[in-house]
Structures are given as C-alpha cells and as structure tokens.
Amino acid sequence: MSNSIQKIRQDFPILKRLNRGKPLVYLDNAASSQKPDCVIEALAEYYKEHNSNVHRGVYALAEEAELLYHDARKTIADWFNVSSEEIIFVRGATEGLNLVAQSFSQRHLNPGDCIILTQMEHHANIVPWQMVAKQRGVEIQVVSILKDGSLDLDELSSLLAQEKTKVLSLCHISNSLGTINPVEQIIEEAHSHDVHVIVDGAQSVPHGKLDLKAMNCDFFTFSGHKVFGPMGIGVLYGKKEILESLPPYQGGGDMIDEVSFSGTTYAPSPQRFEAGTPNVSGAIGLARAIDYLRQHDMNELAQHENELLQFTQTELLSIPGLTIHGTTPNKASVISFLIEGVHPHDLATLLDGEGIAIRTGHHCCQPLMKVLGVQATARASFAFYNSMEDAERFVTAVQKSVSILR
C-alpha cells in the first residue's frame, strides 16, 4: 500500500505544510479530518459559479444551486444504500442527535420509559438525552464497559429486555477507546424487544463503507468534517416511516406546507427538518468527499489503518509505564494512552515541537474518564492518508519526550 498511500497523500494539500518547522504528522483525525483538493475545489467552484439560495428562485443560479443540493443528497443516500428522502442535512452529529432526541421523544416517550446509553458515549450522545429525561420524565440507564473497553453485552441484553426500555442510543465506534461496537447484532436484539436504536456514526463513517439498510438502525448520524468533508455539515438518516411520524425540530422557512396565524402545517421529510437557509456549499462539499471515497477500496484502506494501529500499539507498549485504554481486538485506529509520570499535555506540547499533532484531554467523554479512573488521556488517531513513516516518527517522538519528561 505504500505507493498508493503516497499518491493519496498528494491529494491533501495541508499534509505538505510544516508544523513548527518540521513536516506535519497529523494524528488528530478522530477530532477532525483533513480535506482533499477535490473538496476544497468544490466549495470554491460553488461560490464562484453557482452561489444562490435554494427552494426559492427560478433564475439560472438558483436552479443550478438547487440541482447541486439535490444531487448531493442523492450521492450521500446512494453511498449508504438508503433513499434521498431519508437523508436530512444537519450541522453535524451533535445536531443530528439533538434532533432525534427532541422530535422522537415528543411522539414516542412517556413518563416512566427508559433510554439506554453506554459508558463510552460522547457528550453529544449524553446531554441531549438528559435534557429529554427532564422534559419527559423518563429514566436513563447506562451499560457498563468491560476491562478491555468493550461493551458488557450481557448487561445490555438485560436492559433491552425491560418492558420500559424504548430507546437505545450508542456510538458505532468510541472516539476515545476506538472500540467497534457490534451494532448489527445489537440492533437485531433491540428490535426483538421493540426498542428503537440510534447510532452515532461520527467515528465509523471515515473508516469503512456502511450499508444502513442492512444495518437496520432506526437513525444514524455523522459529521462531514470527520469524513474529509467541510465543517458545519452533517447527516441524519432516519427510516422514512419513523420520520413521517415526528414533529419538526425547528420552525422557520421552507419546512412548512402552509402558514397562517391560526396554525401551520409542515412539509414532508426531509424538508420538515431543514428549517431556514441550508448549508448548500457544505452539502456539495460533503458529497464530493463521498465521491472521493468511492474512488478507493475502503477495505484496503481499513487494512492499512489497522497495520498502522498494530505497529504503533506494539511499539508504544515497549515504553515502561505506558498504558493503553481500549485494548479490545476489534477496534478502530485510535490509541488513547497514559504514561506514568508524564502529563499528557506536556507530552503533546513536546510532540508538537516535533511536528506531530495529537489530542489530549477528556475527549468530550468525562463519564468515561471517571470509569477509567483518569482525568485525561493522550490520543493518537489515524486516517488512511497517514503513512508508516508518520507512525514511526510518532513513536520515536514519544520515546524522546518521555526521556525528557521523566
């Protein structure tokens, strides 16, 4: 894969720049990914050639923008094997989860019902449900993780079997541990108990081709900026029959059928859930990112990422006092770790001086950090454009930093 990866790296202009005077090694992909030239060019072309609002005008620019926006929705729907009317454009996974929590709870949750979350969830999949719990008088129960960072599936089964359980909302891949949850198996079991399942796919979409129809989740959401697309755009997928039963999340222009002071009727999905001027350029840029992924064998890219993961984990574990959090064999290319006697922020600062960008902190997973018994971790997260040289430079820089800090 080395020649192919070097060719891919040429598509990402930011990888050519220096960081603190040294070649950039970008290992914060779980937070946000870099963008290929084709995405950057798509954004520039839209604003240079087609910029207009959509749904309103009959002039040429408006018609062009409308067609590009429509085609972007279709491109994304086709990639996930669902219909265009099941794809809602949102600002990101956070807004997608808030939309589901608020709209779904109004129609389908009653006092005494139960929502299941897991200990590995991002704050974006915790706080919206806590808000709903207060609003609707429902209960939240939390599934534990095992020592290796995997879910306690026996405990999950017990919670799903409760008559009061109505919703399970969980991440496909943990942004902190890298754990890949067996969502297909979990969804099948949940549906056998008439439990609706929402999947936070923010971390899984960048790492493989997903068939949402086969997955059979009720909702799935992700952010464009993690999948090599622009910031400020994301997608919420929902089964058509469920979306049609839900009230709007926000009110305003273009989500309506007819408005009067005596009352308002709403447009069908997805328009019902896209109030106001949409992020047209973001949708176009995200579709171009999906087109870029379509050019590559996602299985080969995933295998490359796994090779980087295995090499880096093995080398890091040779450092005395280093602990990796999230050791299940079924994990994505994310490494959260701590080194005895070394503060992760100090480590990240020294790595930055070597041109290497990683993330430190609680990774918007404070409840998980409490479960792990730590305040923060250092996290290196790989994308397919990372090379083996990146991994080697990272390991060498960590070893050098430890020798300075201890």
LINCOR-V429751 format. One line per field, one symbol per residue. phi: phi as a letter, one per 40 degrees, with the letter a starting at -180 (. if undefined). burial: 1 if it has 9 or more other ideal C-beta (glycine too) atoms within 8 Angstrom, else 0. A space follows every 50 residues. Layout:
# LINCOR-V429751
phi->???
burial->???
This chain:
# LINCOR-V429751
phi->.dcccccccccbccccccbfgbdcbcbbcccaccbcdccccccccdccbb dacbgbcbcddcccccccccccccdcccccgbcdccbbcbcicccdcccc dccccccbbbdgcbbbbbccccdcbbcdccccdccbgbbbbbccbcdcgc cccccddccccccccbbbbaccbccbcgdccccccccdccccbfbcbbbc bdccdcbicbbccccgccaababcccbgbccgbabbcaddccdccccccb bicgbbcabaccibbbccccddbbcgcccccccccccccccccccbcccc ccccdccccccccccccccdgcbbchbcccaccbbbabbdgbcdcccccc cdccgbbbbbhcffbdccdcccgbcabcbbbbbcccbccdcccccccccc cccccb
burial->00001101101101100010000111111100111101110110111001 11110000001111110111111111101101010111110111111111 11111101100011111111111111011111100101111111100011 11101110110000111111111111111110110111111010111111 11111110010100101011111111111101111111010110010110 00011100000001010011111110011111111111111110010101 11111111101110110010010111010011111111100101011101 11011111110110101110100001111111111111011011101111 110010
